[in-house]
Amino acid sequence: MVDGMLSLVLPAYNEEANLQFVVNEALEELPKNFAGFEIIVVNDGSKDGTPAIAERLAAENPGLVKVIHHHPNRGYGAALSSGFKAAQGDYLMFMDSDRQFKAADVQLLAPYVGKADIIAGYRKKRNDPFYRFLIGYTFNTVVTSLFGIHLRDIDCGFKIFRAGMLKQMELTSPGALINTEIHAKAQRQGHSIIEVGVNHYPRLVGNQSGASVKVIVRAMRETLALWWRMRFYPVREGISGEDTSDAALTRQISGLSKPFPSLNLFAVLGILAIYVLWRLMHQG
């Protein structure tokens, strides 16, 4: 049992078939692992029954379930940022609302809370169509080249953060690049991370939007913009002070504060590839 309060942020866009199941499971599982908790549903401009379901769940669970509405849709990153700002917990967690993660698996991350600033889940086996796996692998490779971030699964939607660290960040990515921004800034600021394998389940109902042309084009544009901004992001020397004694699982992302990667051949090729694909898809 973690002696502290967890704020779980659930970004939701057109998840009427999944949201009630996800929230009810979280209400049952979170008290088993944290002394206190709250669930923040961020309805990101949904056009189905998601807003009404979210409001009903909040009314049925006062003080435990809260709702934020975006009108219109602002993007995955903007939804997370809104949830983080409203959160009151000692630790901040986010989980996708599509049932591809289970709240019960928070037990896999909970033992490491307090040992590092970020407890990052990585999907041990990704249950997605092959084309989504390919997109994810390509993106991870580009991120490693451009930002020097070496994670198994940077976009895994199942992570816990120390609230004090995350709330100090000014997050600007409105879309899918929010994970990269968080980890790039954490690395520059000397924060620590533990990676933990988590389960990933097939999507049973609803539509996936992460591989749409619109989302990919926006992610390409955001990647280039973030890469440029991060070249001037300040570096903080020293470590956060968290207990990182579990050396087999912990990577110090600085203290060890890493310099920004030099503009090498791989970075140049990555930028060119993103730009060319962006232009081709934009023209198409």
C-alpha positions as CSV (number, residue, x, y, z in Angstrom):
1,M,0.0,0.0,0.0
2,V,1.4,3.4,-1.1
3,D,1.1,6.0,1.6
4,G,-0.1,8.9,-0.6
5,M,-2.8,10.0,-2.9
6,L,-2.9,9.0,-6.6
7,S,-4.6,11.1,-9.2
8,L,-5.6,8.9,-12.2
9,V,-6.1,10.9,-15.4
10,L,-8.3,9.2,-18.1
11,P,-8.3,11.0,-21.4
12,A,-11.4,9.9,-23.3
13,Y,-12.5,10.6,-26.9
14,N,-15.6,8.8,-28.1
15,E,-15.2,6.0,-25.5
16,E,-18.8,5.4,-24.6
17,A,-18.4,1.7,-24.9
18,N,-15.4,1.6,-22.6
19,L,-15.5,4.4,-20.1
20,Q,-17.9,3.0,-17.5
21,F,-16.0,-0.3,-17.4
22,V,-12.6,1.5,-17.0
23,V,-13.8,3.8,-14.3
24,N,-15.6,1.1,-12.3
25,E,-12.5,-1.1,-12.4
26,A,-10.3,1.8,-11.3
27,L,-12.7,2.5,-8.4
28,E,-12.3,-1.1,-7.3
29,E,-8.6,-1.6,-7.8
30,L,-6.9,1.7,-6.8
31,P,-7.8,1.5,-3.1
32,K,-5.9,-1.8,-2.9
33,N,-2.7,0.0,-3.8
34,F,-3.0,3.6,-2.6
35,A,-4.1,5.2,0.7
36,G,-6.1,7.8,-1.3
37,F,-7.1,8.4,-4.9
38,E,-9.1,10.4,-7.3
39,I,-10.1,9.7,-10.9
40,I,-10.2,12.6,-13.4
41,V,-12.0,11.9,-16.7
42,V,-11.1,14.3,-19.4
43,N,-13.7,14.2,-22.1
44,D,-11.8,15.6,-25.1
45,G,-14.7,16.8,-27.3
46,S,-16.4,13.4,-27.7
47,K,-19.3,13.3,-30.1
48,D,-20.9,10.2,-28.6
49,G,-22.3,9.4,-25.2
50,T,-19.0,9.8,-23.4
51,P,-19.8,13.2,-21.8
52,A,-23.1,11.9,-20.3
53,I,-21.5,8.7,-19.0
54,A,-18.6,10.7,-17.4
55,E,-21.0,13.1,-15.6
56,R,-23.2,10.2,-14.3
57,L,-20.1,8.4,-12.9
58,A,-19.0,11.6,-11.2
59,A,-22.5,12.1,-9.7
60,E,-22.5,8.5,-8.5
61,N,-19.0,8.8,-6.9
62,P,-18.7,12.3,-5.5
63,G,-15.2,13.3,-4.5
64,L,-13.7,10.3,-6.2
65,V,-14.6,10.9,-9.9
66,K,-14.2,14.3,-11.5
67,V,-14.9,15.4,-15.1
68,I,-13.3,17.9,-17.3
69,H,-14.8,18.7,-20.7
70,H,-13.0,20.0,-23.8
71,H,-15.0,21.7,-26.5
72,P,-14.0,21.0,-29.2
73,N,-11.5,18.2,-29.4
74,R,-8.0,19.5,-28.4
75,G,-5.9,16.3,-28.7
76,Y,-4.4,13.6,-26.4
77,G,-1.7,15.8,-25.0
78,A,-4.0,18.7,-24.2
79,A,-6.4,16.3,-22.4
80,L,-3.5,14.9,-20.2
81,S,-2.3,18.4,-19.5
82,S,-5.8,19.5,-18.3
83,G,-6.0,16.5,-16.1
84,F,-2.6,17.0,-14.6
85,K,-3.4,20.6,-13.8
86,A,-6.6,19.7,-12.0
87,A,-5.0,16.8,-10.1
88,Q,-4.5,17.0,-6.3
89,G,-2.6,13.8,-5.7
90,D,1.0,13.2,-4.5
91,Y,1.4,11.0,-7.6
92,L,-0.1,11.4,-11.1
93,M,-1.0,8.6,-13.3
94,F,-2.5,8.3,-16.7
95,M,-4.1,5.4,-18.4
96,D,-5.8,5.2,-21.8
97,S,-9.6,4.7,-21.6
98,D,-9.9,2.1,-24.4
99,R,-9.5,-1.0,-22.1
100,Q,-6.2,-2.0,-23.6
101,F,-4.8,-1.5,-20.1
102,K,-6.4,-2.7,-16.8
103,A,-6.4,-0.7,-13.6
104,A,-5.7,-3.9,-11.7
105,D,-2.2,-3.8,-13.2
106,V,-1.4,-0.7,-11.2
107,Q,-0.1,-3.3,-8.7
108,L,2.8,-3.9,-11.0
109,L,3.9,-0.2,-10.8
110,A,2.9,0.5,-7.2
111,P,5.9,-1.3,-5.5
112,Y,8.3,1.2,-7.2
113,V,6.4,4.4,-6.4
114,G,8.8,6.6,-4.3
115,K,11.9,4.9,-5.8
116,A,12.0,7.2,-8.8
117,D,10.3,10.2,-10.3
118,I,8.7,8.3,-13.2
119,I,7.5,4.7,-13.1
120,A,7.1,4.0,-16.8
121,G,5.2,0.9,-18.0
122,Y,6.2,-0.8,-21.2
123,R,4.0,-3.2,-23.1
124,K,5.5,-6.7,-22.7
125,K,3.5,-7.8,-25.7
126,R,1.7,-5.2,-27.8
127,N,-1.8,-6.4,-28.8
128,D,-2.3,-4.1,-31.8
129,P,-2.5,-4.7,-35.6
130,F,0.9,-5.0,-37.2
131,Y,0.8,-1.6,-38.8
132,R,0.4,0.1,-35.4
133,F,3.3,-1.9,-34.1
134,L,5.4,-0.7,-37.1
135,I,4.4,2.9,-36.5
136,G,5.4,2.6,-32.9
137,Y,8.7,1.0,-33.6
138,T,9.5,3.7,-36.2
139,F,8.6,6.5,-33.8
140,N,10.7,5.1,-31.0
141,T,13.6,4.9,-33.3
142,V,13.2,8.5,-34.4
143,V,12.8,9.7,-30.8
144,T,16.0,7.9,-29.8
145,S,17.9,9.6,-32.6
146,L,16.5,13.1,-32.2
147,F,16.1,13.4,-28.4
148,G,18.5,10.8,-27.0
149,I,15.7,9.1,-25.0
150,H,16.3,5.4,-24.6
151,L,13.1,3.8,-23.5
152,R,11.5,0.5,-24.4
153,D,8.1,1.9,-25.1
154,I,8.0,5.7,-24.9
155,D,4.3,6.0,-25.8
156,C,2.9,3.4,-23.4
157,G,-0.2,4.8,-21.9
158,F,0.3,3.5,-18.4
159,K,2.7,5.5,-16.2
160,I,3.0,7.1,-12.7
161,F,4.8,10.4,-12.0
162,R,5.8,12.2,-8.9
163,A,3.4,15.1,-8.9
164,G,6.0,17.7,-7.9
165,M,8.1,16.9,-10.9
166,L,5.3,16.9,-13.5
167,K,3.5,19.9,-12.3
168,Q,6.6,22.0,-12.6
169,M,6.8,21.2,-16.3
170,E,5.1,23.6,-18.8
171,L,3.8,21.0,-21.3
172,T,2.9,22.4,-24.7
173,S,2.4,19.3,-27.0
174,P,-1.4,19.1,-27.7
175,G,-1.2,15.7,-29.4
176,A,0.5,12.3,-29.2
177,L,4.0,13.8,-28.6
178,I,3.1,14.6,-25.0
179,N,5.0,11.5,-23.8
180,T,8.2,12.5,-25.7
181,E,8.0,16.0,-24.3
182,I,7.6,14.7,-20.7
183,H,10.5,12.3,-21.0
184,A,12.8,14.8,-22.9
185,K,12.3,17.4,-20.2
186,A,12.7,14.9,-17.4
187,Q,15.9,13.8,-18.9
188,R,17.2,17.3,-19.2
189,Q,16.2,18.1,-15.6
190,G,17.9,15.1,-14.1
191,H,14.9,13.0,-13.0
192,S,15.0,9.3,-12.5
193,I,12.9,6.5,-14.1
194,I,12.1,2.9,-13.5
195,E,10.7,0.8,-16.4
196,V,8.2,-1.9,-15.6
197,G,6.7,-4.4,-17.9
198,V,2.9,-4.3,-18.1
199,N,0.1,-6.2,-19.8
200,H,-1.5,-4.9,-23.0
201,Y,-4.9,-6.2,-24.1
202,P,-6.7,-6.2,-27.4
203,R,-9.2,-3.4,-28.1
204,L,-12.6,-5.0,-27.9
205,V,-14.8,-2.1,-29.0
206,G,-14.4,1.4,-30.3
207,N,-12.1,2.9,-33.0
208,Q,-8.5,3.6,-32.7
209,S,-7.4,7.1,-33.9
210,G,-3.7,7.0,-33.2
211,A,-2.8,5.7,-36.6
212,S,-5.0,8.0,-38.6
213,V,-3.3,10.2,-41.3
214,K,-4.4,13.3,-39.4
215,V,-2.8,12.2,-36.2
216,I,0.4,11.1,-37.8
217,V,0.8,14.3,-39.8
218,R,0.3,16.3,-36.6
219,A,2.8,14.2,-34.7
220,M,5.4,14.8,-37.4
221,R,4.9,18.5,-37.2
222,E,5.0,18.5,-33.4
223,T,8.1,16.3,-33.4
224,L,10.1,18.9,-35.4
225,A,8.9,21.8,-33.3
226,L,9.7,20.0,-30.0
227,W,13.1,19.0,-31.2
228,W,13.9,22.6,-31.9
229,R,12.6,23.8,-28.6
230,M,14.4,21.2,-26.6
231,R,17.8,22.3,-27.9
232,F,17.5,25.3,-25.7
233,Y,15.8,23.7,-22.7
234,P,17.7,24.2,-19.4
235,V,19.7,21.5,-17.8
236,R,19.5,21.0,-14.1
237,E,22.5,19.3,-12.4
238,G,22.0,16.8,-9.6
239,I,19.4,14.1,-8.9
240,S,15.9,14.5,-7.5
241,G,16.7,12.9,-4.2
242,E,14.4,9.9,-4.6
243,D,15.5,6.5,-3.5
244,T,16.8,4.7,-6.6
245,S,18.5,1.8,-4.9
246,D,17.0,-0.8,-7.2
247,A,19.8,-0.5,-9.8
248,A,18.7,-3.4,-11.9
249,L,15.5,-1.5,-12.8
250,T,16.3,2.1,-12.5
251,R,17.9,4.4,-15.0
252,Q,19.1,7.7,-13.8
253,I,18.0,10.1,-16.5
254,S,20.5,12.6,-15.3
255,G,22.4,13.5,-12.3
256,L,23.6,12.1,-15.1
257,S,21.9,15.1,-16.7
258,K,22.3,14.2,-20.4
259,P,23.3,16.8,-23.0
260,F,21.1,17.2,-25.9
261,P,22.1,14.9,-28.8
262,S,24.4,16.5,-31.4
263,L,23.1,17.0,-34.9
264,N,24.5,13.7,-36.2
265,L,23.7,11.8,-39.4
266,F,20.9,9.8,-37.8
267,A,19.2,12.9,-36.5
268,V,19.4,14.7,-39.8
269,L,18.0,11.6,-41.6
270,G,15.2,11.4,-39.0
271,I,14.2,15.0,-39.5
272,L,14.3,14.7,-43.3
273,A,12.2,11.5,-43.1
274,I,9.6,13.2,-40.9
275,Y,9.5,16.2,-43.2
276,V,9.2,14.2,-46.4
277,L,6.4,12.0,-45.0
278,W,4.6,15.0,-43.6
279,R,4.7,16.8,-47.0
280,L,3.5,13.6,-48.9
281,M,0.7,12.9,-46.5
282,H,-0.3,16.5,-46.3
283,Q,-0.5,16.8,-50.1
284,G,-2.4,13.5,-50.3
